[in-house]
Amino acid sequence: MYKVVLIDDEPLARQLIRALLAPFKQIEIAAECRDGFEGFKAIQEFAPDLLFLDVQMPRLNGFEMLELMDSPPSVIFTTAFDEYAMKAFEAHAVDYLLKPIVKDRFEKAVQKWLSHAPHKDTAPVNALLEHNIYEGYQHRIVVKDNGLIRIIPAQEIHYIEANDDYIKIVTKEGSYLKKSTLSHVEQTLDPQQFVRVHRSYLVPVTQLMRIEPYEKESHIALLHCGAKVMVSKSGMAKLKGLLGW
């Protein structure tokens, strides 16, 4: 018996998926959730094989929830919006269903997953996250902090530092580790607001207070928070282009 979790803030959408799943006797609905917070807890509790996941939800959206997991289950996305690069989703996730969901299309998606279910391959979801498929830029970063989920608004970030297989997000409240790469998080944040000044540092423009020469062609940036970060030659060129120096 396969276990699935439905994550959608619309009760009617969950009801429809529940009805469409009824003919699939080998599938059991382990939980129904209204947002990413509930979904994350249900995944930890039930370890489902498959998620039916909405993208746009209050509190914690579908993408942010997946980023909290090291090995997320297989995912069939369900959403009312087609601007989330549907073709890319279909290439990397199990499937992408546009609301209102059509019965034949739903059954095709489930059969597609069942044909690969024994392998429980989670690579497509990880690939999807790494390629930052969705449109627009994030205005927050979600991290796990001592078992709790913490949402960090972009405007509260002092700087982000590469830390082996993690990034360290530094704020007034403290620093937080997230398993990700600096390159990935750089793609998700507004390039008009955050600049990769060095291979190890991503800095908000609003934090820049002063830039001083260091050695050879490198510089040191003094931030309003009191920190000092290295600025490489290419990082300096980015700053000059963005700030019109």
N, C-alpha and C positions, 0 to 999 in steps of 0.2 A: 504493500500500500504506500503510495506516494503522498507526502504531506505538502500542502500549499498554504500560503498566507496571502490574504487579500488586503491591500493597503490603498485606501481611497477615502477622501473626505466626504464623498457623496454617498449617502445610504442607498439611493436608487441604483447607483453604479455597482455597488457591492452586491445588491440583490440580484441584478441582472447576471453578473458573473457567477454567482452562486447557482442560479437557475441553469445557466449554460454548461456548468460543470457537472450537473446532476447525472447526465448519461455516462460520464466517465467513472465507472465504479471502482477503478483502481486508484482514484484520487480522493483524498480526504482533506477537507478544509480544516486546518488546525486552528486558525484564528482569523478574525476580521479586525482591521485597525483603521482609525480615522486620520492618522498623520504619521510622520516619520518617527516620532518618539515612541508611539505605541508599536509601530512596526519593528523598530530596533529591538525593543524588549521582547516581542513575540518571537523574533528570529533567534534571540539568545535562548529562549525557553523551549521552543519546539524544533529548532534546527530543520526548517522546511527544505524540501527539494526544489521548490519553485515559488516565485513571488509574482503576483499580479500587482503591478506598482504604478500608481499615478505619479505624474511629474510635479504638477503644481498643487501644493498642499500647504495649509497654515503651519506655523511653528517650525517644522523641519521638512523640507521638500524631498522628493525622491532621490535626487542626486546626492544631496548632503547626507542622507541616511546611508546610502551605499558606501560613501567615502569613509564612514565610521567602521566598516568591516574589513578585516584582512582577507577573508575568503567568502564573499557574498554568494548566495544561492543563484541559480539560474533566474533570469528575469524576463517576463513579458510585460512591456510597458503599455499602459492604458492612459490615454490623455485626450482632451478635447482640442488640443492645439497641434497644428501641423508645422509650426515654425521651428520645432526642435530637431531639425535635420533628419527627417523621417528615413530617408534612404540610408543614411549612416547608421541609424539605429538598427535597421533591418540587416545591415551587414555585420554588425558586431554583437547585438543582443540576440536573444532567442527570437523575439519578434516585437513588433510595434503596432498596437491596435489603436486606431483613431475612433474616438467616440462620435456618434453613437455606434456601438460595437454591433457588427452584423454576425449572425449565427454561423454562417458558412466560413467567414473569415476567422472567427474565434476558434472553431473546430480545427481549422487548418493549422493555426498557431499551436494549439495543444498537441495535435498529432506530430507536428514538427519537433516539439520538445520531447515527446514520448519516444520518438525514434532515436534520440540521443541520451535519454535520461539515465540509463545504466552507468554511463561514463561520468555523469555529474560534473561536466566540464565548466568551470567558472571563468575561464580565460576571457570569453567575450565581454563580460561585464567589466572586468579590469581594463580591457583594451578600450572600452567605451569611455571610462573615466579618465584614462591617461590621455586620450585624444581630445578631451574637453569639447564634446560635440555640441552642447547646447549653445544657443545664441546669447549675446549679451555678456556682461561681466558680473561676477559675484560681488556683493557688498558686505559679505561676512565670510568667516571661516569657522567650520565646526570641528571641534576636537573632543577627544575623550580625556577627562581629567579625573583620575582616581575613581573610575567607575561612573562618573557623571558626564553628561553631555553639556559642553559649554559652547555657546555661540559668541564669537568675537566679531563685533562690527569692524569693518575695514578702517573707519576713522579713528579707532582706538589702538591701532597697531603702530608701534614705534619703529620696528624694523623686523625683517624675517631673515634668519640665518640658516645656511645649510649645515646639517649636523649628521654626517654619515648617511644612513638610509632615512633620516628624518629631517624635518625642518623645525627650527625653534622660532616660535612666534612670540615676540617680546612686546608687552603692553605695560601700562601703569600698574595693573593689578599683579603682574608677574609674568613669567615665561611659560610656554606650553609647547610640548612636543607633539608632532603629528607625523605619521608615516607617509611621506610624500617626497617629491623632489622639488627643488627650487624652480626648475624649469616649468614643471606642471603648474604650480601655484602662480607663477608669473603670468602664464597664459590665461588664468581665470580672473585676474584682477585688472582693473582699468589701467592701461599703459600711460594714460595722461595723469594718473595719480600715483602710480608705483613704478619705480625705475630700478632695473638691475644694474647697480653701480659696480658690482664686482661678482665674480663667479660664486662667491659665498654670501652675498648680501643683496636683499631687495628692500628698498627704502621708499616710504611715502614722501612725495615732494614737500608736503607741508611740514615734515620733520627737519628739513635741511635748514641749518642756521648759518654755517660757514664752511667753506672748503679751503684747505690749506695744502700747499705743495708738500710732498713727502720725499721720496727718492726716485731718481730717474724721471719717468713719465707718470708716476702714480701720485695720488693725492689722499688726504684724509678728510672725511666729512664729519663735522661736528653737528650732532643732532640736538634738538630742543630738549630731548629727554636726558641729555648729558652723556650719551654714548658716543663713541668714535668708531667709524667703520671705514674700511679701505675702499678707495675708488680707483679702479683700473683705468687704463688708457681708453678702452672702449666704453667703459662706464662714464667717463668724463665727456666723451663725444656725445653719448646719449643725453646727458644733462644739458650740454650746450645746445643741442638741437631742440630739446623740449622747452627749455627756459629762455631760448633766444639770446644766449650769452655771446 
